Every structure is written in C-alpha cells, then in structure tokens.
Amino acid sequence: MATAAGTRPDDDLETFRGEVKAFLKANFPDELKGKGNALRSVDGPTEENEAEKAWRVAMGSRGWGTPTWPKQYGGGGLSKKQARVLEQEMAMAGAWNPIGGMGVMMFGPTLLEYGNEAQKQEHIPPICRGEIRWCQGYSEPNAGSDLANLQTFAEDRGDHYVVNGQKTWTSGGQWADKCFCLVRTDRSDKHKGISFLLIDMDAPGVEVRPIQMISGMSPFCETFFTDVQVPKENLVGEEGQGWNIGKRLLQHERTNISGGGAAMLNAQPLSKIAKDYLGTDENGQLADADLRGRIADYEIAWNTFLLTARRAIEESKAQGGVSEISSILKNVGSKLGQQRAELLIEIMGFRGLGWEGEGFTQKELEHVRGWLFGKATTIYGGSTEIQNNIIAKRILGMLDHQ
C-alpha cells in the first residue's frame, strides 16, 4: 500500500530487486551498454536512435528516471532504499539514466516544493518522461556573483506580465523549451522585488545568441527578452518570493554539481585506465610510483567524498530538503572532478592532447573536451568564492562586521 507521499513500502527489497533485474533485461538494449553521452547536456540534444528512444520511454513510463519523485506527478514513488537498489542494478547492467537535465536537477524539485497543484500537474510529468528541456534565467551582465542586482523587469499588465531584459550564461538556452527565470517585479526593494517566472522560449520576443567556449562548444547563450508576454499563472509562489525560491533552486543545483554527474559516479577507476595506457611492472603495479600514489590519493578522496555527500544529502532531506551544506559539497566535488580530469589527461599522454582526427578514439576526444569544460565547474552554480562566503556566514556563523 502506498503512503500519502506516494512512496512504496520497504518490506521486501529483494522482491523489488528482482523486479528491477527483469525490467532491465526486458528494456535495456545491449547496444546501449556503457554508451551514455557524458557531454549530452553541454553538446546539446543529440538525435535519438530507436534504441535510445525506447529506453527513455521505458524509464519514463515507470517514473524511474526520477525515482523518488511522487508517483501522482509521474515520478517513481520509490523509497530511498528502493532508489538505491535501482541505482545498484543499473550500474551492474551498464545502464544509464536517459532522463535528466535542468528539469530534473534543479527546477523539478523546486516546483514540487513551491508550485501550486496546477503547475505541478502541468510541468512535472513531462520532466519525468524526458519530453521537455528547461533552461535557467538567472545571471545577467551586471548581476553575476551579485545575483540580486538583476534588472530584467516584468511589468504587471493585469492578466499577464510583459518582460524586458537580458540574461547571460543561459545553459542550453538555444535548445530549451522553457525557462525558469528570476525577474524584478518591484524596483523599490533589491531582494523582495524579485519574482520567479516561467517563460516559453518560443514566445515572441525571446532571442538567444550562443556563446562559444574554449572547447569549441556553445552550451550556453545570451538571452534577450523584448516585450515578452507571460501569463500570470506562470508565476511560481507569490510576487516578491522569487529570491527565496531562487536560492532554494541553487541548493539543488549545487548538490547535483557536487556529485559530478552520473557519468563520474559510474566512471571507470583511474587506476584501471592507467594500467591500460601505461602497463604494469612485474608486480602488476604501475611502474610510475609517483603517479600511482597520486591516483590512489585521488580515489581515496573521491570515495570518501561520495560517502560523506550521500550521508549529508540524506540528513538534509530528512530535515526537510537541501541546505547550505550543498555549498561545501559543491566546492569539494567540483575540485575533485577537476583533479580527476587533470590526472586522466596525464595518464593518456599525447593521446590526451587530441582535438580531432583518426588518431584518437571518440572517448579520448570526449575526455579532452570534458577536461576543458570542467574548468567552469568551480564558477557556475555560484563560484568557489561565493560558496566560501555562504559557508562562513550560514554554517560557521561568521557574520559581517560593519
């Protein structure tokens, strides 16, 4: 019998494990094993082949792409223990979650907390099925670290708003269907004048201009709003509540960034990759003792971080959701991700310097691009310096002295 929250009981995890095994055997194609695109979110949408689409539909129909979200909105309705079983069995099968993006990482959890019933019924099910892409309208040219300085304005016109302004670093803006956006509805108060609005990216007056990175990719854009009409029902929460809602969403973002993504959670150990590239000595160890030691230090730190992060996240959720601990996780997790990328490039040697050409495997080229893209992880979602301020003020209680 389901609980009021839509979760399933934990009385027989082994029965559930058997259900997952059977589902994976019936629905996960062997040809997709280990082929999840780690850069899909930054490369943009790739055209699904028949097998990929079938896998996404299968996961979406069960709600297992969002396993712990309420079943009444299209989620899996699983308990934490059942979600862990699902994660374990998928890893053993070489399966990957085809449903993700900002709708899952950031917007969905926030809407479940702050949205009204009509908004949840409209927006959550398509996210759970992987049918829609969301982007984030937060940063502006003069409102980056000082996000509350944003000036994009939504003028009240009775039954709708008219939005004018500019956003930047809009990840996936050129491919997104909708945008969750912080706008100003009152110029008299810096923080209380901010509201949280949902905007259709194909609405008249919305223009996106991709920004090219050093890696050659353009995963984010400048976004311009010119007299864009937005229905009043697209306001999440109340006018003036946007700053609090926006901060909550950032906690979800930072928690997800800290984990490095599903690809890193299931990534091949560096020690195994190093042996494949560099070979071993007569004892079966890497001959380079210095590199061997640094890889061991990293893998100890990474696995310790994963255990700590899992405990911290579960404790936060037990207390009502994500918290400022997300700032610590974001700082540590993003630095470890960069460390792994640097070691990986070193391990691959000259094969870690490729950009294009037949002399490199697709995986090697992805690693190089991932290494370059990873330089941004200590900046986006709130820079390391911003997280340090949050940690100092809200966790350590180190208040500013005027």
QUIFENSUL-V36989 format. One line per field, one symbol per residue. ss: DSSP state (H for helix, E for strand, - for the rest). psi: psi as a letter, one per 40 degrees, with the letter a starting at -180 (. if undefined). burial: 1 if it has 24 or more other ideal C-beta (glycine too) atoms within 12 Angstrom, else 0. A space follows every 50 residues. Layout:
ss=???
psi=???
burial=???
//
This chain:
ss=------------HHHHHHHHHHHHHHH--HHH-------HHHH------H HHHHHHHHHHHH-HHH----HHH------HHHHHHHHHHHHHH------- -HHHHHHHHHHHHH--HHHHHHHHHHHH-----EEEE--E--E---HHH- --EEEE---EEEEEEEEEEEE------EEEEEEE---------EEEEEEE -----EEEEEE--------EEEEEEEEEEEEHHHEE-----HHHHHHHHH HHHHHHHH--HHHHH----HHHHHHHHH----------HHHHHHHHHHHH HHHHHHHHHHHHHHHHHH------HHHHHHHHHHHHHHHHHHHHHHHHHH HH---------HHHHHHHHHHHHHHH-------HHHHHHHHHHHH----- --
psi=hiideeiiieegdddddddddddddddhhdeeheehhdeddddihihhid dddddddddddeeedgdeihdeeeidfiidddddddddddddefiiheha addddddddddddeiiddddddddddddefeihiihgciidfgcdgdeei ehhhhhfceiihhhahiifghedeeidihhhhiheheehddeehihihhh eeihehhihihhideeigeiiihhhhfhhhideehhaiheeddddddddd ddddddddeeiddddeihiddddddddeaiaeeeihdgdddddddddddd ddddddddddddddddddeeaiaedddddddddddddddddddddddebd eeeidiieeiiddddddddddddededediehiddddddddddedefgii h.
burial=00000111000000010011001100111001001111111111100000 01001101110111111111101111111101101110111010111111 11111111111111100011001111111111111111110010001101 11111000001110111111111111111111111000000011111111 10100101011010101111111110011100011110111111111111 11111111111111111101101100100000000100001101100110 01001100110110011000111111111111111111111111111100 11000000000011111111111101111111110110011000000000 00
//
